[in-house]
Amino acid sequence: MPSTVRTRLRLAGALAAVLVAAGIVTGPAAQAHERPGPGNPRATLAELAHRHGRYFGSATDNPELTDAAYTKILGREFDMITPGNGMKWYATEPQQGVFDWTAGDEIVALAREHRQKVRAHTLVWHSQLPDWITGREWTPDELRAVLKKHIQTEVRHYRGKVYSWDVVNEAFNEDGTYRETVFYKTLGPGYIADALRWAHEADPKAKLYLNDYNIEAVGPKSDAYYALAKELKAGRVPLDGIGLQAHLALQYGYPTTLQDNLRRFARLGLDTALTEVDVRMPLPATDEKLAQQADWYRDLTEACLTVRRCVGVTVWDYTDKYSWIPAVFPGQGAALPWDEQLAPKPAYRAIREALS
Ligand code: XIL
């Protein structure tokens, strides 16, 4: 090869390295999720998070998977996927002993296609239960058997295919007392340790989480998780992490003790994750509210990056087009980083800044 060509190649290589380092273009090192096409020269959220040893995820749901513009961004920007509904009890065991994996499998298959991991959600929860559970009384022995079978059948089905499980969801009240679910009332607080042990038996490699909302800040509810986690660790119960849903709302203020809270769980030897992030606001959205929302997204992303063992951030879907908020909190919405037209909002740019 003539030396002038070699020099030019070396210069081109050096220039490329500088551009990569500056985050202007991405290099082969960012691998799996790197698809900088002509229209998309920039690193994705997943790539940016990967540089910090974190993931950046999104929830999704089966009905919206027919929206090609939607799935394109879903497949490109994220490296972790959570099924918003498809793995819940009502979907997976609609009749006692009759299991249906259709919805969950579809999402796992899509995630695999895009080389994304899956945060599986959720095994034990008081909400979205099938009628056959809520419609009758159970003896402790009966319900224990039902719970064990549900957990182990589902976890075995997805064994080797998911990164983690939200084993128990929303176990505590705001004041830190146990939520009086059918499981608590029938089985007592020990149902949580049992659920974790059964899940671990069925898939020893999956990371097992307890997950809840309003536990971002230090307070009675997160204190209850801290105390329980400590007890479970002391009893060698297989618990790997605490999921903080982070369904935030501008009108309630930012959880300023988030970092301290994440840090205390890390000190217990636990992973943490922000698992269902959205930042809702009273509608209509204004530039000012969207700017404040962007600040919150920046801050919560930075909090996770700052704290050892905060493994990643998942938004509860990425676009306002498919957010659960307007249906559940009337008059509120605009909670996600992409708008209803799938255009990135200030929050999207703020997340990028935090990750860059
Ligand atoms: C929500 C889904 O997004 C909705 O589609 C469904 O109608 C209700 O549940 N906390 C959780 C999630 O752990 O499972 C919930 O998901 C949102 C609150």
Residues whose N, C-alpha, C, O or C-beta is under 5 A from the ligand:
A	BS01	XIL	G84 W324
